Amino acid sequence: MEQNVDQYLDQNVVHETVRGLWANDVLPSLSGLVEIPALSPVFDTEWQRSGHLDAAVEHVRRWLSARDIPGAEVDVVRLEGRSPVLLLDVPATPGAEDRGTVLLYGHLDKQPPVGGWSDGLGPWTPVLRGDRLYGRGSADDGYAGYAATAALEAVRAAGGGHARAVVLLETGEESGSPDLPAYLAHLGERLGPVSFVVCLDSGGNDYERLWLTTSLRGMAQVRVTVRVLESAQHSGLASGVVPDSFRILRSLLDRVEDPATGRILINECTVDIPENRRAEAAASAAAAPGALAGAFPRHGSTRPVNEDDVELLLNNSWRPTLSVIGAAGLPEPAHAGNVLRTSTTLALSFRLPPTADSAAALTAIEKALSSDVPYGATVELTGVEHANGWNAPDSAPWLSAALQRVSDQVFGAPSRSIGLGGSIPFMGLLAERYPAAQFLVTGALGPDSNAHVPDEWLHVPHAQRVTEAVAHILHAHARG
């Protein structure tokens, strides 16, 4: 097939191709993927024995192998002791061989099922209701490999061009991508010069436009245990003599976080927010006022942390935060006796600004939690991990022009850029490995897609539009 000499793809062809692929090919297979309980390795430590990750890889591998893309190769890469990676390698169309490699990223591993799904819904039961496909992994991030492949097919159907494209689907993203550095090193020569990265594991504040993620927060996690007794004691006899482990832990937390405002007090966790990111936050707030504050089911009269949309966006993207995500040593209230407990453990999750040094931040956090402990109590730090965030480079002229075009033709609304409060370790790794590459981080997730929680769902029409947008942008990259 000759590369299209036209500057742009025919939007009608792209639209009809993508719509047909999603209806006839993508949705049936994606629904089958939802049925597989492919928990990420951190949630299924026996993943090799259970075989669910392998089943997910095999399910998508069969679908990819059946695609009619000339010269395409499908490969499952396995490194000893590491969860597998699935690759679709598509050669460049004629005339685009010198444009490097496009790396299109997604993942097949999933979060735990979590209880509380609505009637008729369940984590491993795909249900299509109107425009919504419900089920764990539908939106995060099972659709991504299908969308990336459909975009490549749409480019070719429209007579367009694309550079060599590698769709890489890992199986450890929800565990923090611990195996990905080894795979990137292993595949480095095979991937060649990566000039463009497309990540579809993100989203935005509505389903009306293309949302671009321009930064991702880093993270630091630690489980802190305060131990005061060798064995539990009667609270009436021991209280006032032996300090309570929870009180000591509470005082340690006050060293790292202002309990009244939530401001993180560790200098290594904070950065100066770039002016261009402040401007993006203001534009995003204007485009979707109230979207972030209204995205979460706050109980009763609970208010957001700030009433200003811009400040909320900055809080969620460029300021550090602390969440207590787990606890141990505390019995259920109904089963709690009058006992002074031996210890209290809290699991702490710090989200860090995109440009913060996560290693330095973690070291400072550990020092604050373990130095000069009240009453000389024992502090144990376990489950320690950290990952840097990512801040996108400025867009090249070809990418800026392509984004403007898809905003007009595909969405009928201007695109907007936001910082994402979560982490995608893959992006930081790629930014370090390919510093000259351009990045498109986007996706079909919306503010109410329920990733990680009950009733996860994919907005199918929006996913189709994202697929169309990626097709146009791949063609623009091939042309430069």
Secondary structure, DSSP 8 states (H G I E B T S, - for coil): -----SSS--HHHHHHHHHHHIIIIIHHHHHHHHTS--B-TTT-TTHHHH-HHHHHHHHHHHHHHTS--TT-EEEEE--TTS--EEEEEE---TT-TTS-EEEEEEE--B----S---TT-BTTB-EEETTEEESTTIIIIIHHHHHHHHHHHHHHHTT----EEEEEEES-GGGT-TTHHHHHHHHHHHH--EEEEEE-S-B-S-SSS-EEEEEE-EEEEEEEEEE--SS-EEHHHHBTTB--HHHHHHHHHHHHB-TTT--B--GGG-----HHHHHHHHHHHHHSTTTTTTSS---TT---S-S-HHHHHHHHHTS-EEEEEEEES---GGG--SEE-SEEEEEEEEEE-TTS-HHHHHHHHHHHHHSS-GGG-EEEEEEEEEE--EE-----HHHHHHHHHHIIIIISS--EEEEESS--HHHHHHHHH-TT-EEEE--SB-TTS-TTSTT-EEEHHHHHHHHHHHHHHHHHHHH-
